[in-house]
Amino acid sequence: MAIARAPGHADAELKEVELSRTGKLWSYTTNHYEPPEPYMSPDPFVPYTVAAVELTDERMVVLGQLDDGIDAADLEVGQEMEIVLGTLYEDDENEYLVWKWRPTQPSDRSGAGAEAA
């Protein structure tokens, strides 16, 4: 497993810590531009939403893509979210998984995105 280390801390001892799987949506944004390499974008590029979720117990914010099939128009800041595994991309040999966020329950705005389309 590749681990990025902070400059000046290459020899620091790392400790694995289990984090909560749920939290509250703190913020989100939809990226309408294709990120540069090494990000693996689908061809053609499809916009995607990044959610910032505050883990209640840890009081830290974790970023991740919104899970497939979830419409950003249905999100509400403060709603409960849960982390799930999703596919970032696949090649001939592997499926590359990442964590993604999805609401634990539909928001009061659910369906709003469908009306706007």
Biopython code that builds the backbone (N, CA, C, O; Angstrom):
import numpy as np
from Bio.PDB.StructureBuilder import StructureBuilder

atoms = [
    (1, "MET", "N", (0.842, -1.164, 0.000)),
    (1, "MET", "CA", (0.000, 0.000, 0.000)),
    (1, "MET", "C", (0.894, 1.236, 0.000)),
    (1, "MET", "O", (1.858, 1.306, 0.762)),
    (2, "ALA", "N", (0.579, 2.207, -0.850)),
    (2, "ALA", "CA", (1.336, 3.454, -0.905)),
    (2, "ALA", "C", (0.777, 4.428, 0.129)),
    (2, "ALA", "O", (-0.435, 4.601, 0.250)),
    (3, "ILE", "N", (1.678, 5.054, 0.864)),
    (3, "ILE", "CA", (1.280, 6.007, 1.891)),
    (3, "ILE", "C", (2.052, 7.294, 1.657)),
    (3, "ILE", "O", (3.281, 7.284, 1.586)),
    (4, "ALA", "N", (1.330, 8.404, 1.536)),
    (4, "ALA", "CA", (1.977, 9.707, 1.393)),
    (4, "ALA", "C", (2.297, 10.231, 2.788)),
    (4, "ALA", "O", (1.474, 10.148, 3.699)),
    (5, "ARG", "N", (3.488, 10.764, 2.939)),
    (5, "ARG", "CA", (3.914, 11.277, 4.235)),
    (5, "ARG", "C", (4.148, 12.780, 4.150)),
    (5, "ARG", "O", (4.521, 13.297, 3.097)),
    (6, "ALA", "N", (3.934, 13.460, 5.234)),
    (6, "ALA", "CA", (4.158, 14.903, 5.298)),
    (6, "ALA", "C", (5.652, 15.192, 5.177)),
    (6, "ALA", "O", (6.471, 14.449, 5.717)),
    (7, "PRO", "N", (6.010, 16.263, 4.472)),
    (7, "PRO", "CA", (7.427, 16.622, 4.361)),
    (7, "PRO", "C", (8.064, 16.739, 5.741)),
    (7, "PRO", "O", (7.489, 17.330, 6.655)),
    (8, "GLY", "N", (9.257, 16.168, 5.880)),
    (8, "GLY", "CA", (9.969, 16.220, 7.150)),
    (8, "GLY", "C", (9.567, 15.140, 8.136)),
    (8, "GLY", "O", (10.107, 15.080, 9.241)),
    (9, "HIS", "N", (8.623, 14.281, 7.753)),
    (9, "HIS", "CA", (8.136, 13.238, 8.663)),
    (9, "HIS", "C", (8.205, 11.857, 8.024)),
    (9, "HIS", "O", (7.383, 10.992, 8.327)),
    (10, "ALA", "N", (9.179, 11.643, 7.144)),
    (10, "ALA", "CA", (9.297, 10.378, 6.419)),
    (10, "ALA", "C", (9.485, 9.187, 7.344)),
    (10, "ALA", "O", (9.086, 8.075, 7.001)),
    (11, "ASP", "N", (10.082, 9.395, 8.506)),
    (11, "ASP", "CA", (10.349, 8.287, 9.419)),
    (11, "ASP", "C", (9.336, 8.197, 10.566)),
    (11, "ASP", "O", (9.485, 7.364, 11.460)),
    (12, "ALA", "N", (8.322, 9.039, 10.542)),
    (12, "ALA", "CA", (7.340, 9.040, 11.628)),
    (12, "ALA", "C", (6.580, 7.717, 11.661)),
    (12, "ALA", "O", (6.235, 7.164, 10.617)),
    (13, "GLU", "N", (6.326, 7.217, 12.859)),
    (13, "GLU", "CA", (5.569, 5.975, 13.017)),
    (13, "GLU", "C", (4.083, 6.267, 12.780)),
    (13, "GLU", "O", (3.528, 7.219, 13.328)),
    (14, "LEU", "N", (3.461, 5.435, 11.959)),
    (14, "LEU", "CA", (2.045, 5.583, 11.678)),
    (14, "LEU", "C", (1.253, 4.569, 12.490)),
    (14, "LEU", "O", (1.714, 3.456, 12.742)),
    (15, "LYS", "N", (0.066, 4.970, 12.890)),
    (15, "LYS", "CA", (-0.804, 4.099, 13.666)),
    (15, "LYS", "C", (-2.166, 4.051, 12.975)),
    (15, "LYS", "O", (-2.758, 5.092, 12.690)),
    (16, "GLU", "N", (-2.655, 2.856, 12.711)),
    (16, "GLU", "CA", (-3.961, 2.705, 12.091)),
    (16, "GLU", "C", (-5.041, 3.024, 13.113)),
    (16, "GLU", "O", (-5.002, 2.544, 14.246)),
    (17, "VAL", "N", (-6.019, 3.850, 12.695)),
    (17, "VAL", "CA", (-7.103, 4.276, 13.572)),
    (17, "VAL", "C", (-8.420, 4.075, 12.838)),
    (17, "VAL", "O", (-8.578, 4.529, 11.704)),
    (18, "GLU", "N", (-9.355, 3.405, 13.473)),
    (18, "GLU", "CA", (-10.672, 3.208, 12.875)),
    (18, "GLU", "C", (-11.518, 4.459, 13.096)),
    (18, "GLU", "O", (-11.604, 4.972, 14.212)),
    (19, "LEU", "N", (-12.140, 4.941, 12.026)),
    (19, "LEU", "CA", (-12.984, 6.130, 12.093)),
    (19, "LEU", "C", (-14.456, 5.738, 11.975)),
    (19, "LEU", "O", (-14.790, 4.637, 11.536)),
    (20, "SER", "N", (-15.319, 6.658, 12.374)),
    (20, "SER", "CA", (-16.763, 6.448, 12.241)),
    (20, "SER", "C", (-17.124, 6.292, 10.776)),
    (20, "SER", "O", (-16.423, 6.796, 9.899)),
    (21, "ARG", "N", (-18.210, 5.600, 10.516)),
    (21, "ARG", "CA", (-18.693, 5.411, 9.143)),
    (21, "ARG", "C", (-19.806, 6.392, 8.788)),
    (21, "ARG", "O", (-20.295, 6.392, 7.659)),
    (22, "THR", "N", (-20.208, 7.223, 9.738)),
    (22, "THR", "CA", (-21.294, 8.178, 9.491)),
    (22, "THR", "C", (-20.903, 9.564, 9.996)),
    (22, "THR", "O", (-20.002, 9.716, 10.822)),
    (23, "GLY", "N", (-21.599, 10.557, 9.482)),
    (23, "GLY", "CA", (-21.389, 11.927, 9.919)),
    (23, "GLY", "C", (-22.412, 12.830, 9.259)),
    (23, "GLY", "O", (-23.352, 12.362, 8.616)),
    (24, "LYS", "N", (-22.216, 14.140, 9.426)),
    (24, "LYS", "CA", (-23.145, 15.127, 8.865)),
    (24, "LYS", "C", (-22.497, 15.841, 7.691)),
    (24, "LYS", "O", (-21.318, 16.191, 7.727)),
    (25, "LEU", "N", (-23.300, 16.051, 6.638)),
    (25, "LEU", "CA", (-22.807, 16.757, 5.465)),
    (25, "LEU", "C", (-22.449, 18.180, 5.857)),
    (25, "LEU", "O", (-23.301, 18.938, 6.322)),
    (26, "TRP", "N", (-21.203, 18.535, 5.669)),
    (26, "TRP", "CA", (-20.677, 19.851, 6.038)),
    (26, "TRP", "C", (-20.712, 20.798, 4.847)),
    (26, "TRP", "O", (-21.040, 21.976, 4.988)),
    (27, "SER", "N", (-20.368, 20.268, 3.663)),
    (27, "SER", "CA", (-20.380, 21.044, 2.428)),
    (27, "SER", "C", (-20.240, 20.081, 1.250)),
    (27, "SER", "O", (-19.925, 18.906, 1.434)),
    (28, "TYR", "N", (-20.476, 20.588, 0.044)),
    (28, "TYR", "CA", (-20.272, 19.775, -1.145)),
    (28, "TYR", "C", (-20.142, 20.685, -2.365)),
    (28, "TYR", "O", (-20.584, 21.833, -2.348)),
    (29, "THR", "N", (-19.534, 20.160, -3.407)),
    (29, "THR", "CA", (-19.405, 20.884, -4.660)),
    (29, "THR", "C", (-19.334, 19.893, -5.805)),
    (29, "THR", "O", (-18.839, 18.778, -5.640)),
    (30, "THR", "N", (-19.826, 20.297, -6.958)),
    (30, "THR", "CA", (-19.759, 19.443, -8.143)),
    (30, "THR", "C", (-18.651, 19.958, -9.042)),
    (30, "THR", "O", (-18.635, 21.130, -9.417)),
    (31, "ASN", "N", (-17.722, 19.073, -9.387)),
    (31, "ASN", "CA", (-16.600, 19.411, -10.265)),
    (31, "ASN", "C", (-17.035, 19.216, -11.713)),
    (31, "ASN", "O", (-17.395, 18.114, -12.126)),
    (32, "HIS", "N", (-16.994, 20.306, -12.473)),
    (32, "HIS", "CA", (-17.382, 20.259, -13.886)),
    (32, "HIS", "C", (-16.167, 20.313, -14.802)),
    (32, "HIS", "O", (-16.306, 20.520, -16.007)),
    (33, "TYR", "N", (-14.994, 20.130, -14.245)),
    (33, "TYR", "CA", (-13.762, 20.143, -15.038)),
    (33, "TYR", "C", (-13.060, 18.797, -14.850)),
    (33, "TYR", "O", (-13.221, 18.139, -13.823)),
    (34, "GLU", "N", (-12.299, 18.408, -15.833)),
    (34, "GLU", "CA", (-11.558, 17.155, -15.746)),
    (34, "GLU", "C", (-10.261, 17.392, -14.984)),
    (34, "GLU", "O", (-9.437, 18.198, -15.415)),
    (35, "PRO", "N", (-10.065, 16.711, -13.867)),
    (35, "PRO", "CA", (-8.819, 16.880, -13.112)),
    (35, "PRO", "C", (-7.615, 16.400, -13.924)),
    (35, "PRO", "O", (-7.750, 15.537, -14.792)),
    (36, "PRO", "N", (-6.437, 16.960, -13.639)),
    (36, "PRO", "CA", (-5.233, 16.520, -14.353)),
    (36, "PRO", "C", (-4.798, 15.128, -13.902)),
    (36, "PRO", "O", (-5.248, 14.625, -12.872)),
    (37, "GLU", "N", (-3.919, 14.520, -14.687)),
    (37, "GLU", "CA", (-3.333, 13.237, -14.288)),
    (37, "GLU", "C", (-2.618, 13.431, -12.961)),
    (37, "GLU", "O", (-2.088, 14.517, -12.723)),
    (38, "PRO", "N", (-2.576, 12.451, -12.099)),
    (38, "PRO", "CA", (-2.833, 11.039, -12.355)),
    (38, "PRO", "C", (-4.290, 10.614, -12.172)),
    (38, "PRO", "O", (-4.585, 9.421, -12.230)),
    (39, "TYR", "N", (-5.230, 11.579, -11.947)),
    (39, "TYR", "CA", (-6.634, 11.206, -11.793)),
    (39, "TYR", "C", (-7.113, 10.491, -13.052)),
    (39, "TYR", "O", (-6.839, 10.934, -14.167)),
    (40, "MET", "N", (-7.816, 9.403, -12.871)),
    (40, "MET", "CA", (-8.315, 8.609, -13.996)),
    (40, "MET", "C", (-9.767, 8.994, -14.263)),
    (40, "MET", "O", (-10.674, 8.543, -13.563)),
    (41, "SER", "N", (-9.981, 9.817, -15.262)),
    (41, "SER", "CA", (-11.328, 10.265, -15.623)),
    (41, "SER", "C", (-11.951, 9.335, -16.639)),
    (41, "SER", "O", (-11.253, 8.771, -17.482)),
    (42, "PRO", "N", (-13.278, 9.168, -16.565)),
    (42, "PRO", "CA", (-13.945, 8.398, -17.620)),
    (42, "PRO", "C", (-13.865, 9.170, -18.935)),
    (42, "PRO", "O", (-13.721, 10.393, -18.942)),
    (43, "ASP", "N", (-13.960, 8.445, -20.039)),
    (43, "ASP", "CA", (-13.922, 9.084, -21.344)),
    (43, "ASP", "C", (-15.234, 8.781, -22.051)),
    (43, "ASP", "O", (-15.451, 7.628, -22.425)),
    (44, "PRO", "N", (-16.119, 9.749, -22.254)),
    (44, "PRO", "CA", (-15.933, 11.168, -21.988)),
    (44, "PRO", "C", (-16.059, 11.483, -20.497)),
    (44, "PRO", "O", (-16.662, 10.723, -19.739)),
    (45, "PHE", "N", (-15.473, 12.629, -20.086)),
    (45, "PHE", "CA", (-15.506, 13.061, -18.694)),
    (45, "PHE", "C", (-16.945, 13.296, -18.241)),
    (45, "PHE", "O", (-17.761, 13.834, -18.990)),
    (46, "VAL", "N", (-17.246, 12.888, -17.010)),
    (46, "VAL", "CA", (-18.556, 13.085, -16.395)),
    (46, "VAL", "C", (-18.355, 13.876, -15.104)),
    (46, "VAL", "O", (-17.563, 13.462, -14.258)),
    (47, "PRO", "N", (-19.063, 15.022, -14.926)),
    (47, "PRO", "CA", (-18.929, 15.769, -13.667)),
    (47, "PRO", "C", (-19.256, 14.876, -12.473)),
    (47, "PRO", "O", (-20.056, 13.947, -12.576)),
    (48, "TYR", "N", (-18.618, 15.177, -11.334)),
    (48, "TYR", "CA", (-18.844, 14.389, -10.123)),
    (48, "TYR", "C", (-18.872, 15.325, -8.920)),
    (48, "TYR", "O", (-18.296, 16.413, -8.946)),
    (49, "THR", "N", (-19.546, 14.886, -7.877)),
    (49, "THR", "CA", (-19.699, 15.701, -6.673)),
    (49, "THR", "C", (-18.793, 15.182, -5.575)),
    (49, "THR", "O", (-18.696, 13.977, -5.345)),
    (50, "VAL", "N", (-18.128, 16.116, -4.897)),
    (50, "VAL", "CA", (-17.299, 15.808, -3.735)),
    (50, "VAL", "C", (-18.038, 16.320, -2.503)),
    (50, "VAL", "O", (-18.465, 17.474, -2.451)),
    (51, "ALA", "N", (-18.180, 15.445, -1.518)),
    (51, "ALA", "CA", (-18.857, 15.790, -0.267)),
    (51, "ALA", "C", (-17.832, 15.892, 0.863)),
    (51, "ALA", "O", (-16.916, 15.076, 0.964)),
    (52, "ALA", "N", (-18.001, 16.895, 1.699)),
    (52, "ALA", "CA", (-17.204, 17.054, 2.919)),
    (52, "ALA", "C", (-18.127, 16.695, 4.079)),
    (52, "ALA", "O", (-19.120, 17.380, 4.325)),
    (53, "VAL", "N", (-17.796, 15.624, 4.785)),
    (53, "VAL", "CA", (-18.656, 15.106, 5.852)),
    (53, "VAL", "C", (-17.901, 15.171, 7.172)),
    (53, "VAL", "O", (-16.783, 14.669, 7.285)),
    (54, "GLU", "N", (-18.528, 15.799, 8.175)),
    (54, "GLU", "CA", (-17.913, 15.873, 9.500)),
    (54, "GLU", "C", (-18.297, 14.643, 10.310)),
    (54, "GLU", "O", (-19.473, 14.383, 10.563)),
    (55, "LEU", "N", (-17.272, 13.891, 10.711)),
    (55, "LEU", "CA", (-17.497, 12.743, 11.585)),
    (55, "LEU", "C", (-17.774, 13.281, 12.979)),
    (55, "LEU", "O", (-16.944, 13.989, 13.551)),
    (56, "THR", "N", (-18.929, 12.951, 13.524)),
    (56, "THR", "CA", (-19.375, 13.530, 14.784)),
    (56, "THR", "C", (-18.435, 13.204, 15.937)),
    (56, "THR", "O", (-18.038, 14.099, 16.684)),
    (57, "ASP", "N", (-18.075, 11.932, 16.090)),
    (57, "ASP", "CA", (-17.239, 11.540, 17.228)),
    (57, "ASP", "C", (-15.828, 12.114, 17.125)),
    (57, "ASP", "O", (-15.260, 12.545, 18.129)),
    (58, "GLU", "N", (-15.263, 12.122, 15.927)),
    (58, "GLU", "CA", (-13.876, 12.550, 15.743)),
    (58, "GLU", "C", (-13.750, 14.055, 15.539)),
    (58, "GLU", "O", (-12.666, 14.616, 15.696)),
    (59, "ARG", "N", (-14.865, 14.714, 15.188)),
    (59, "ARG", "CA", (-14.877, 16.145, 14.906)),
    (59, "ARG", "C", (-13.842, 16.511, 13.844)),
    (59, "ARG", "O", (-13.095, 17.480, 13.981)),
    (60, "MET", "N", (-13.822, 15.701, 12.781)),
    (60, "MET", "CA", (-12.957, 15.981, 11.643)),
    (60, "MET", "C", (-13.768, 15.829, 10.369)),
    (60, "MET", "O", (-14.755, 15.093, 10.337)),
    (61, "VAL", "N", (-13.351, 16.526, 9.319)),
    (61, "VAL", "CA", (-14.055, 16.499, 8.045)),
    (61, "VAL", "C", (-13.301, 15.588, 7.077)),
    (61, "VAL", "O", (-12.088, 15.712, 6.908)),
    (62, "VAL", "N", (-14.040, 14.667, 6.442)),
    (62, "VAL", "CA", (-13.473, 13.715, 5.493)),
    (62, "VAL", "C", (-14.112, 13.977, 4.127)),
    (62, "VAL", "O", (-15.336, 14.018, 3.999)),
    (63, "LEU", "N", (-13.264, 14.152, 3.110)),
    (63, "LEU", "CA", (-13.744, 14.382, 1.752)),
    (63, "LEU", "C", (-13.889, 13.060, 1.005)),
    (63, "LEU", "O", (-13.119, 12.127, 1.229)),
    (64, "GLY", "N", (-14.862, 12.987, 0.134)),
    (64, "GLY", "CA", (-15.035, 11.829, -0.719)),
    (64, "GLY", "C", (-16.066, 12.130, -1.787)),
    (64, "GLY", "O", (-16.897, 13.023, -1.623)),
    (65, "GLN", "N", (-16.014, 11.390, -2.878)),
    (65, "GLN", "CA", (-17.014, 11.564, -3.923)),
    (65, "GLN", "C", (-18.381, 11.128, -3.416)),
    (65, "GLN", "O", (-18.494, 10.298, -2.514)),
    (66, "LEU", "N", (-19.409, 11.701, -4.010)),
    (66, "LEU", "CA", (-20.775, 11.274, -3.749)),
    (66, "LEU", "C", (-20.980, 9.935, -4.450)),
    (66, "LEU", "O", (-20.494, 9.743, -5.564)),
    (67, "ASP", "N", (-21.684, 9.018, -3.823)),
    (67, "ASP", "CA", (-21.887, 7.689, -4.387)),
    (67, "ASP", "C", (-22.659, 7.769, -5.705)),
    (67, "ASP", "O", (-23.440, 8.694, -5.930)),
    (68, "ASP", "N", (-22.425, 6.792, -6.559)),
    (68, "ASP", "CA", (-23.109, 6.719, -7.849)),
    (68, "ASP", "C", (-24.619, 6.704, -7.631)),
    (68, "ASP", "O", (-25.118, 6.070, -6.701)),
    (69, "GLY", "N", (-25.336, 7.411, -8.501)),
    (69, "GLY", "CA", (-26.798, 7.419, -8.440)),
    (69, "GLY", "C", (-27.386, 8.423, -7.471)),
    (69, "GLY", "O", (-28.608, 8.538, -7.386)),
    (70, "ILE", "N", (-26.560, 9.158, -6.735)),
    (70, "ILE", "CA", (-27.063, 10.164, -5.804)),
    (70, "ILE", "C", (-26.986, 11.526, -6.495)),
    (70, "ILE", "O", (-25.931, 11.899, -7.008)),
    (71, "ASP", "N", (-28.089, 12.266, -6.512)),
    (71, "ASP", "CA", (-28.152, 13.572, -7.161)),
    (71, "ASP", "C", (-27.785, 14.660, -6.156)),
    (71, "ASP", "O", (-28.399, 14.758, -5.094)),
    (72, "ALA", "N", (-26.795, 15.469, -6.485)),
    (72, "ALA", "CA", (-26.358, 16.547, -5.587)),
    (72, "ALA", "C", (-27.490, 17.524, -5.278)),
    (72, "ALA", "O", (-27.489, 18.152, -4.219)),
    (73, "ALA", "N", (-28.451, 17.661, -6.186)),
    (73, "ALA", "CA", (-29.582, 18.568, -5.954)),
    (73, "ALA", "C", (-30.445, 18.106, -4.783)),
    (73, "ALA", "O", (-31.227, 18.886, -4.240)),
    (74, "ASP", "N", (-30.307, 16.845, -4.397)),
    (74, "ASP", "CA", (-31.104, 16.306, -3.295)),
    (74, "ASP", "C", (-30.398, 16.420, -1.943)),
    (74, "ASP", "O", (-30.961, 16.031, -0.920)),
    (75, "LEU", "N", (-29.184, 16.945, -1.929)),
    (75, "LEU", "CA", (-28.420, 17.046, -0.683)),
    (75, "LEU", "C", (-28.830, 18.268, 0.129)),
    (75, "LEU", "O", (-29.261, 19.279, -0.424)),
    (76, "GLU", "N", (-28.691, 18.161, 1.447)),
    (76, "GLU", "CA", (-28.897, 19.276, 2.357)),
    (76, "GLU", "C", (-27.760, 19.288, 3.358)),
    (76, "GLU", "O", (-27.468, 18.270, 3.986)),
    (77, "VAL", "N", (-27.114, 20.440, 3.511)),
    (77, "VAL", "CA", (-26.068, 20.556, 4.524)),
    (77, "VAL", "C", (-26.682, 20.180, 5.871)),
    (77, "VAL", "O", (-27.770, 20.639, 6.220)),
    (78, "GLY", "N", (-25.970, 19.340, 6.619)),
    (78, "GLY", "CA", (-26.448, 18.893, 7.926)),
    (78, "GLY", "C", (-27.090, 17.515, 7.905)),
    (78, "GLY", "O", (-27.307, 16.925, 8.963)),
    (79, "GLN", "N", (-27.401, 16.984, 6.714)),
    (79, "GLN", "CA", (-28.042, 15.671, 6.690)),
    (79, "GLN", "C", (-27.033, 14.578, 7.001)),
    (79, "GLN", "O", (-25.837, 14.735, 6.755)),
    (80, "GLU", "N", (-27.522, 13.473, 7.544)),
    (80, "GLU", "CA", (-26.686, 12.333, 7.902)),
    (80, "GLU", "C", (-26.206, 11.615, 6.651)),
    (80, "GLU", "O", (-26.976, 11.370, 5.722)),
    (81, "MET", "N", (-24.915, 11.282, 6.642)),
    (81, "MET", "CA", (-24.290, 10.593, 5.518)),
    (81, "MET", "C", (-23.580, 9.355, 6.051)),
    (81, "MET", "O", (-23.212, 9.290, 7.224)),
    (82, "GLU", "N", (-23.391, 8.369, 5.164)),
    (82, "GLU", "CA", (-22.640, 7.170, 5.520)),
    (82, "GLU", "C", (-21.615, 6.896, 4.431)),
    (82, "GLU", "O", (-21.814, 7.237, 3.265)),
    (83, "ILE", "N", (-20.525, 6.278, 4.833)),
    (83, "ILE", "CA", (-19.465, 5.961, 3.887)),
    (83, "ILE", "C", (-19.715, 4.581, 3.302)),
    (83, "ILE", "O", (-20.110, 3.653, 4.008)),
    (84, "VAL", "N", (-19.476, 4.461, 1.992)),
    (84, "VAL", "CA", (-19.624, 3.183, 1.286)),
    (84, "VAL", "C", (-18.426, 3.019, 0.359)),
    (84, "VAL", "O", (-17.747, 3.996, 0.041)),
    (85, "LEU", "N", (-18.166, 1.805, -0.069)),
    (85, "LEU", "CA", (-17.117, 1.577, -1.057)),
    (85, "LEU", "C", (-17.705, 1.710, -2.451)),
    (85, "LEU", "O", (-18.824, 1.266, -2.710)),
    (86, "GLY", "N", (-16.938, 2.329, -3.351)),
    (86, "GLY", "CA", (-17.373, 2.477, -4.731)),
    (86, "GLY", "C", (-16.181, 2.357, -5.660)),
    (86, "GLY", "O", (-15.031, 2.457, -5.233)),
    (87, "THR", "N", (-16.465, 2.146, -6.917)),
    (87, "THR", "CA", (-15.406, 2.010, -7.906)),
    (87, "THR", "C", (-14.970, 3.384, -8.400)),
    (87, "THR", "O", (-15.797, 4.183, -8.838)),
    (88, "LEU", "N", (-13.680, 3.652, -8.328)),
    (88, "LEU", "CA", (-13.127, 4.873, -8.900)),
    (88, "LEU", "C", (-12.925, 4.672, -10.393)),
    (88, "LEU", "O", (-13.349, 5.502, -11.198)),
    (89, "TYR", "N", (-12.275, 3.564, -10.769)),
    (89, "TYR", "CA", (-12.131, 3.175, -12.167)),
    (89, "TYR", "C", (-11.677, 1.725, -12.234)),
    (89, "TYR", "O", (-11.276, 1.133, -11.232)),
    (90, "GLU", "N", (-11.750, 1.168, -13.436)),
    (90, "GLU", "CA", (-11.320, -0.210, -13.675)),
    (90, "GLU", "C", (-10.400, -0.239, -14.888)),
    (90, "GLU", "O", (-10.529, 0.577, -15.800)),
    (91, "ASP", "N", (-9.470, -1.190, -14.885)),
    (91, "ASP", "CA", (-8.683, -1.464, -16.080)),
    (91, "ASP", "C", (-8.809, -2.958, -16.364)),
    (91, "ASP", "O", (-9.637, -3.636, -15.757)),
    (92, "ASP", "N", (-8.010, -3.463, -17.265)),
    (92, "ASP", "CA", (-8.133, -4.878, -17.642)),
    (92, "ASP", "C", (-7.805, -5.832, -16.506)),
    (92, "ASP", "O", (-8.229, -6.987, -16.531)),
    (93, "GLU", "N", (-7.061, -5.372, -15.516)),
    (93, "GLU", "CA", (-6.601, -6.252, -14.444)),
    (93, "GLU", "C", (-7.214, -5.981, -13.084)),
    (93, "GLU", "O", (-7.285, -6.886, -12.252)),
    (94, "ASN", "N", (-7.662, -4.751, -12.836)),
    (94, "ASN", "CA", (-8.088, -4.389, -11.482)),
    (94, "ASN", "C", (-9.309, -3.488, -11.469)),
    (94, "ASN", "O", (-9.632, -2.814, -12.447)),
    (95, "GLU", "N", (-9.973, -3.503, -10.325)),
    (95, "GLU", "CA", (-11.014, -2.542, -9.997)),
    (95, "GLU", "C", (-10.455, -1.715, -8.841)),
    (95, "GLU", "O", (-10.075, -2.273, -7.811)),
    (96, "TYR", "N", (-10.400, -0.403, -8.998)),
    (96, "TYR", "CA", (-9.820, 0.474, -7.984)),
    (96, "TYR", "C", (-10.948, 1.085, -7.155)),
    (96, "TYR", "O", (-11.778, 1.836, -7.667)),
    (97, "LEU", "N", (-10.960, 0.746, -5.863)),
    (97, "LEU", "CA", (-12.036, 1.166, -4.972)),
    (97, "LEU", "C", (-11.636, 2.377, -4.148)),
    (97, "LEU", "O", (-10.470, 2.552, -3.795)),
    (98, "VAL", "N", (-12.624, 3.209, -3.847)),
    (98, "VAL", "CA", (-12.458, 4.367, -2.968)),
    (98, "VAL", "C", (-13.685, 4.437, -2.067)),
    (98, "VAL", "O", (-14.693, 3.773, -2.310)),
    (99, "TRP", "N", (-13.578, 5.254, -1.025)),
    (99, "TRP", "CA", (-14.769, 5.488, -0.216)),
    (99, "TRP", "C", (-15.570, 6.591, -0.883)),
    (99, "TRP", "O", (-15.019, 7.504, -1.498)),
    (100, "LYS", "N", (-16.889, 6.483, -0.745)),
    (100, "LYS", "CA", (-17.818, 7.484, -1.273)),
    (100, "LYS", "C", (-18.873, 7.738, -0.203)),
    (100, "LYS", "O", (-19.057, 6.927, 0.706)),
    (101, "TRP", "N", (-19.550, 8.849, -0.316)),
    (101, "TRP", "CA", (-20.584, 9.224, 0.649)),
    (101, "TRP", "C", (-21.968, 9.106, 0.028)),
    (101, "TRP", "O", (-22.170, 9.391, -1.152)),
    (102, "ARG", "N", (-22.925, 8.674, 0.867)),
    (102, "ARG", "CA", (-24.321, 8.640, 0.454)),
    (102, "ARG", "C", (-25.188, 8.990, 1.661)),
    (102, "ARG", "O", (-24.818, 8.676, 2.792)),
    (103, "PRO", "N", (-26.349, 9.641, 1.439)),
    (103, "PRO", "CA", (-27.256, 9.959, 2.549)),
    (103, "PRO", "C", (-27.768, 8.686, 3.210)),
    (103, "PRO", "O", (-27.994, 7.677, 2.541)),
    (104, "THR", "N", (-27.949, 8.739, 4.531)),
    (104, "THR", "CA", (-28.529, 7.589, 5.226)),
    (104, "THR", "C", (-30.027, 7.509, 4.973)),
    (104, "THR", "O", (-30.607, 6.424, 5.019)),
    (105, "GLN", "N", (-30.666, 8.662, 4.703)),
    (105, "GLN", "CA", (-32.094, 8.725, 4.390)),
    (105, "GLN", "C", (-32.304, 9.826, 3.361)),
    (105, "GLN", "O", (-31.496, 10.749, 3.266)),
    (106, "PRO", "N", (-33.380, 9.736, 2.592)),
    (106, "PRO", "CA", (-33.664, 10.814, 1.633)),
    (106, "PRO", "C", (-33.877, 12.136, 2.367)),
    (106, "PRO", "O", (-34.424, 12.160, 3.469)),
    (107, "SER", "N", (-33.444, 13.229, 1.754)),
    (107, "SER", "CA", (-33.663, 14.547, 2.351)),
    (107, "SER", "C", (-35.047, 15.054, 1.993)),
    (107, "SER", "O", (-35.760, 14.439, 1.200)),
    (108, "ASP", "N", (-35.421, 16.178, 2.582)),
    (108, "ASP", "CA", (-36.697, 16.810, 2.238)),
    (108, "ASP", "C", (-36.685, 17.323, 0.807)),
    (108, "ASP", "O", (-37.738, 17.594, 0.228)),
    (109, "ARG", "N", (-35.487, 17.455, 0.236)),
    (109, "ARG", "CA", (-35.343, 17.967, -1.124)),
    (109, "ARG", "C", (-35.319, 16.848, -2.155)),
    (109, "ARG", "O", (-35.239, 17.136, -3.349)),
    (110, "SER", "N", (-35.384, 15.579, -1.746)),
    (110, "SER", "CA", (-35.295, 14.454, -2.684)),
    (110, "SER", "C", (-36.314, 14.640, -3.795)),
    (110, "SER", "O", (-37.482, 14.955, -3.564)),
    (111, "GLY", "N", (-35.821, 14.431, -5.010)),
    (111, "GLY", "CA", (-36.686, 14.605, -6.167)),
    (111, "GLY", "C", (-36.587, 15.994, -6.761)),
    (111, "GLY", "O", (-37.043, 16.227, -7.881)),
    (112, "ALA", "N", (-35.983, 16.938, -6.007)),
    (112, "ALA", "CA", (-35.854, 18.305, -6.527)),
    (112, "ALA", "C", (-34.988, 18.338, -7.765)),
    (112, "ALA", "O", (-35.248, 19.106, -8.691)),
    (113, "GLY", "N", (-33.945, 17.499, -7.788)),
    (113, "GLY", "CA", (-33.057, 17.456, -8.936)),
    (113, "GLY", "C", (-33.768, 16.954, -10.178)),
    (113, "GLY", "O", (-33.469, 17.400, -11.286)),
    (114, "ALA", "N", (-34.706, 16.031, -10.006)),
    (114, "ALA", "CA", (-35.420, 15.479, -11.152)),
    (114, "ALA", "C", (-36.316, 16.547, -11.784)),
    (114, "ALA", "O", (-36.483, 16.578, -13.003)),
    (115, "GLU", "N", (-36.898, 17.432, -10.943)),
    (115, "GLU", "CA", (-37.759, 18.486, -11.470)),
    (115, "GLU", "C", (-36.958, 19.521, -12.236)),
    (115, "GLU", "O", (-37.444, 20.091, -13.213)),
    (116, "ALA", "N", (-35.719, 19.766, -11.792)),
    (116, "ALA", "CA", (-34.909, 20.793, -12.424)),
    (116, "ALA", "C", (-34.347, 20.323, -13.758)),
    (116, "ALA", "O", (-33.970, 21.148, -14.591)),
    (117, "ALA", "N", (-34.284, 19.012, -13.978)),
    (117, "ALA", "CA", (-33.665, 18.491, -15.210)),
    (117, "ALA", "C", (-34.530, 18.689, -16.418)),
    (117, "ALA", "O", (-34.146, 18.304, -17.522)),
]
sb = StructureBuilder()
sb.init_structure("model")
sb.init_model(0)
sb.init_chain("A")
sb.init_seg("    ")
for serial, (resi, resn, name, xyz) in enumerate(atoms, 1):
    if name == "N":
        sb.init_residue(resn, " ", resi, " ")
    sb.init_atom(name, np.array(xyz, "f"), 0.0, 1.0, " ", f" {name:<3s}", serial, name[0])
structure = sb.get_structure()
